[in-house]
Every structure is written in C-alpha cells, then in structure tokens.
C-alpha cells in the first residue's frame, strides 16, 4: 500500500535537494507533482485541494528559517500536512468511566469487521482488558460461527444467540434472530461476568442499504456505545469516501478502522477518510492473521509514505518479542565470540516472530530504494537455515567446531538439504561470529575481548 505514492513523493522532494533558494516556480512545480501523485493514489479531490493549498501557503515562507534549507523546509511542511490529514495526534480508544466500555463495529460486508473483532479482542486482552465479543451479525449465515472461531483464537469468549452455546446467556438463546435483543443481552452478560469491554459485531451490507443501516442505528440506540468504529476496506478506492459518508449520516461513528492496508491498492481512501468524515483513524489492519493489526499513528504513517521509515513501530515490535535479558546475554556472547548456533536460532526465531523479514526491512528509512533487494528475500531460505540448525544435536549447536564431515552428512540428510548447504551455513556462521565479535570490540560492548583470533 502507498508504494507508488511514496515513490513519487520521495522523488519529487529529492529533486528539491541541493537548491539553495526555492523560486516560486520551484514551489509550483513541486506542488503540481504532489497533486498528481495524490490524485493518482485515489485521494479525494477536495482533500487534495486543501492539502496543496496549505503546502503552497506554507512553502512560500520557506526561506526564512535558519536551521533548515528551503528544500528541507518543504519536506518538513509536506510531512506535517500529511500527518495533519491523517489525523494529527494518535487517537486512543475512549474507555467508559464505568465499565463495560461498549465498542460497536459497523461497515460494509467483507470490510473485515468480524476479523477485526478478533484482532481487537486479542489486542485488548494484551492491554490487560477482559473483553467479550457479541455476535449481532445475524444476516450472513456464517458470521456467528466465524466470530466464534476468531474469538477462540484470541482466547476471548463470544456471546451468540445460538443453542449449543458456551455461556449462560447463549443457552437462554437470547433473542434469536433479533440483533438488537442480542446486543442488549450481550451487554447484560458482560456486566454479569464483569467483562470490562464489549465488542459488538454487526451485520454488514453489500452496498449502502437502508434496512441494514436502520438496524445498525437501532443497535446503537439500544446499547449506547462508547465508540462506534466504522470499518473501511482500504482497497475499495474512490468508493470509500461515499461509503464513509453514508455511514456517517446513517449510523454515525466516532472512529475509523482501516483494513487491508497490506493490499496493493493505491490507498487514497486511507488518506481521505479522516478529512472527509472528520473522524479519526484509530487502528489499521494489515493482513488476515490476528497479529496483523496495530494502533494507527498518523506521524508514523506519514514518515512511511515519505520514505522516512517507521523505525518506531519496528522498535515496538522488537520490544514485544525480545526478552531484554536474553538479548543482553546474546550481546555479551557476541562480544566474547562465544555465540552458539543455539543462540543464533533463538534470535532468528524471535526476529521472524515479528513478521516476514521483507515487512520489517520495509519499515527502515530508505526502504523504497532497496525495494528490489527486499523483494528477493526468500523466506524459504530462512526456513532452510532453521531446519539445518534443528537437525544438529545440542552439542553441535553449542560448539559448532565439532561438526566434522560425517556430522555434516548426517545433518544434511536429516534436514533434507545438500551437504554444501550445511557447509555454507557453518562457514558463514564462523565468519559472522568473528566479524561481530571484532565489531563489538571496537565499539567497546560488554564482554568484548581485546584479542580476537
Ligand atoms: P466482514 O464481512 O466485515 O465481517 O468481513 P470479514 O471479517 O469476514 O473479512 C472479509 C475478508 O477479508 C476475509 O477473508 C478476511 O480474512 C479478509 N481480511 C480482513 N481484514 C484483512 C486485512 O487487513 N488484510 C487482508 N489481506 N485481508 C483481510
């Protein structure tokens, strides 16, 4: 998502570099390029107009700062305005003073509501909440079952109007067929069982449909949600703005969740929705798995679009998967040249837990320029490395020096690779260990030995 927009904007702004002064013609030309890039990315016309007008206005005064050259100032202005149209500050869920906090999901069918319910439930749990999912999508035949599946994956109970239910409320078959009654009963269930957040999944519609819109409004009136989240598929392009507008008029919402940001659509919806509806984007979904989900940070998204990388997200993800003590131990071992293949395997698995390596690299500054190389990264190769190390005995992993020819043959056979693959891995490991250790020595890291072999 945003790739071609990002490429164009980065290229346009790069052209400005090296110019001491910006003439009005430079500013005009840059604005023209930015305008085209945004329109091509499907950003809504009124949003593009406002954006360009603000940039022009601010770029005119770009010669007065002492700290930045004019080109840098334009980049700064574009970045700030981009953050602005994405919503400015990060907007968090507003929790109710008296629990439970009620979050209602609304949106078109297929937007990703049910999937989102699971993601949100898992995320809330991770934040120390005790959510309950409520299945009010009684329109789509499989929606209730689907919600139960994602609920189970997220480890969060689901309240659903079905016989054969898992909770007392369900067993009573609370209002089968009537989503408003199910929603009410769901809230009661949450109170009785002291869930502090309730996420209510509602029926979607294929297009903007009066009857279903009314149903969503009725559910809203029955449960007075603290947040109504409009779930928007970022891949639907120009239609997004009209859809968002229809939901704003028909149901109203307090925030937006963008889904399918992993797709390769042009992403204009994402850039327009906040400005057009006046409501902030709270979360972004980037895949089908429960983990493919994060709080939406306007400033990080803007720097990603402008090719400035998203190092903060990367650091946060790393903090989640790396154990600080383990990482420190590994660093010490690197310094002393004692890193083992076991350590290497552990670190590699931790990194891969953060997602595909290509995604991680994509968050680094300058990733746009490395796109081809990143595209060539083969996860299967990494699988192979893992398989080879797993094929070794603990003694071999701890002391790779003992891996002689016959051991290499055994490892290769056991992990289904060629002996040359094993040779390559072991040789590279020794080289890398030596290199990292001498780097650590030069950087004065803990455990670093002065004299490396
Ligand atoms: P609902 O009708 O709004 O409840 O939509 P669903 O939750 O059933 O999602 C519709 C389809 O989109 C499913 O196949 C999901 O797996 C898929 N989906 C949901 N969110 C994402 C996302 O962020 N990225 C991708 N690639 N697919 C998603």
Boltz pocket constraint, residues with backbone or C-beta under 6 A from the ligand:
constraints:
  - pocket:
      binder: B
      contacts: [[A, 107], [A, 108], [A, 109], [A, 110], [A, 111], [A, 112], [A, 113], [A, 114], [A, 115], [A, 116], [A, 202], [A, 204], [A, 258], [A, 259], [A, 260], [A, 261], [A, 262], [A, 263], [A, 285], [A, 286], [A, 287], [A, 288], [A, 292]]
      max_distance: 6.0
